[in-house]
Every structure is written in structure tokens, then in C-alpha cells.
Amino acid sequence: MLHRAPVRLAAAGLVGSLLAAPAAAPAVAAPDAARAGAPCAAVQAQGESFTVCTVDLRRQRVRLFWLGADGLPYASLGSLAARQGAGLSFAMNAGMYDKGQAPVGLYVEDGREMKPVSTANGPGNFHLKPNGVFYVKGERAGVLDTARYLKAKVKPDFATQSGPMLVIDGQIHPKISADGPSQKIRNGVGTRDDGRTAVFAISERPVTFGAFARLFRDDLGCRNALFLDGSVSSLYAPNLGRSDLSRPLGPMVGAVAR
């Protein structure tokens, strides 16, 4: 995996609205921009700054990208955006990868399994068990720890495996401390509204695993959330005038028109 802090380009200062809501609802509501088809907005939470991209799967299609028509990795958000055109409303890196930019765990695109599930043990965040899978099936998305994903026998349209899980059934991953010493730029994904809403977040400066996990559980209302990566974390958000640069990327996730 490649770990280098991305270079930020033109990050806009749009602040997402914080709306009063019942206890069962997320503390940070989906911004009006998301409902208008521009899903990303700045959010202040956990004493930190984040950009949150909220996608209603009934209105937009969430999909994964890895290899272009030439069989080579897209490698950058800029390359992906240039090839996908104006229909791509946002994108970010979507899971860990090896030196050849190939996913290190499960990767499914358009219903085709291109990399199998990994249940191996090893070093690094990917192997901080339980790790998990983000998947999309039709107009619903989900996040499950790897063991439950395999037990459920999901047949996804798209799926990527990463780790560790941040939130599992409303509980913070047991091996994530409240505020440990490790601070990185981080990005991840969670789901809510019975899987009809996918919520992607990236920190604007280095944060702890604990703060990032609490963001999804306490502020974004996600009972299950998955860490996608750190340091290489980067975002394409045209509604914010933003296209981050990083070292070459592996799998990416984005939203396109239905």
C-alpha cells in the first residue's frame, strides 16, 4: 500500500447544515447539496473538520472503478474524472491495494469478482480484525464485517474489502482506542436508511481512529462503517471545486447518474 499525504487542490469552504433531529437520526443531516445531486459538503464534528459526501442510491448509482478500458488502473482521481465526464458527481479512493495498484482483498465490479475475499492474517490496518466489505446491490448499499459478509452470501454488483471496521452494529471496533497516538488523514464509508444512503467521509487533517469512528456512529448516524485508507486518502468533489492529487491509487468509488 502506498501512504503519502495527498496534495489538496481548491478545497471549498462550504459548510454542511447541522439540523435538529430526533435521537434516532444522525446528528449531521444530509446537506441540501446532496439532495440536489452535488453530494459533498464540509462538516465540523468531533472537534475536527471533515468533508462528507452523502449519496441517495435511489437517485444516483454508487459504483467502483479500478481498471480502464485499456486494462490499466485509472491510478488517479483526475484520470477517472476525465474519462467519466460530468456524470461523476464525486469520487474517492476505496480500499487498500498492493504496489501494483491491485486490491489486496475482495473486489467486485459490475457483478464480476476480480479479486477474492481475503481472510488471511497479517500486519497493518487491513488485517486488524474484524475487517469488512462495502458493497452495492441495486439501490441499496451495505457494510458488513468479512465473516458476516461471507455468511450472508451476498451477490453484489460492486464490492471492496478493507479494514478495519470502524463501527459494528453501533459499537466502535473493540481494538480502536478512544484517542490513540496514530493520527492520519483518513477516509471511510458507512450506510444508513436501510442501505438506501451511503455516507463517505474524509478528514481535512490527521485524526485518530477513535475520532473517525465516532464521526460515523455519533454524527453521521451509521450503525456500520468501514475504514478505507489513510494518508493516501483523497477526494474528487466538483461541487466544491476540489480534485486531490496523491500517489497512484488502486480501487476508487464514485457516484454517477442513474
Secondary structure, 3 states (H helix, E strand, C coil): CCCCCCECCCCCCCECCCCCCCCCCCCCCCCHHHHCCCCEEEEEECCEEEEEEEEECCCEEEEEECECCCCCECCCHHHHHHHHHHHEEEEEECCCECCCCCECCCEEECCEEEECCCCCCCCCHHHCCCCEEEEEECCEEEEEEHHHHHHHCCCCCEEEEECCEEEECCEECCCCCCCCCCCECEEEEEEECCCCEEEEEEECCCECHHHHHHHHHHHCCCCEEEEEEECCCCEEEHHHCEECECCCCCCEEEEEEC
